Structure formats: C-alpha cells, structure tokens
C-alpha cells in the first residue's frame, strides 16, 4: 500500500473529527478548533478586549 503524502493523514483525521488546525501567533503553536467556525480569534491579553487577532489556518 502506498504511503500518504506528509500531512494528508492529519488532514483526514481532522475532517473525521470535525476540527481545523490554526496557528496561534502568540504562543507559537497550533490549536484545534471546531471545523464549522467561519473565523477564529485570539486575545492574548487576558481581561482585555483591545488586541483581538484573527487566527490563520495552519498549513
């Protein structure tokens, strides 16, 4: 059986589980959120509403 290209099995797993992976630019890591979100935002300043940033899908 041929091997899947790198990342393909992870993408399939995410689709099955209904999640999407996003890059968190503040923590420098990836986070998984429900796949039906149209936009994902992060606020690195706990208790503040001044610095909300749009998360980008991980590639």
Secondary structure, 3 states (H helix, E strand, C coil): CCCCCCCHHHHHHHHHHCEEEEEECCCCEEEEEECCCCCCEEECCCCCCCCEEECEECC
